[in-house]
Amino acid sequence: KHTARGSHRWAFWLEGIIIGVLIGLII
C-alpha cells in the first residue's frame, strides 16, 4: 500500500536535489 507513496517521495527528493543543483549552478 505504501509502495507507490514511497516511490513518489523518492521522485520528489530527486527533483528537489536536481532543482537545488541547478540553483547552485545559476548562483
Residue pairs with C-beta under 8 A, 6 or more apart in sequence:
none
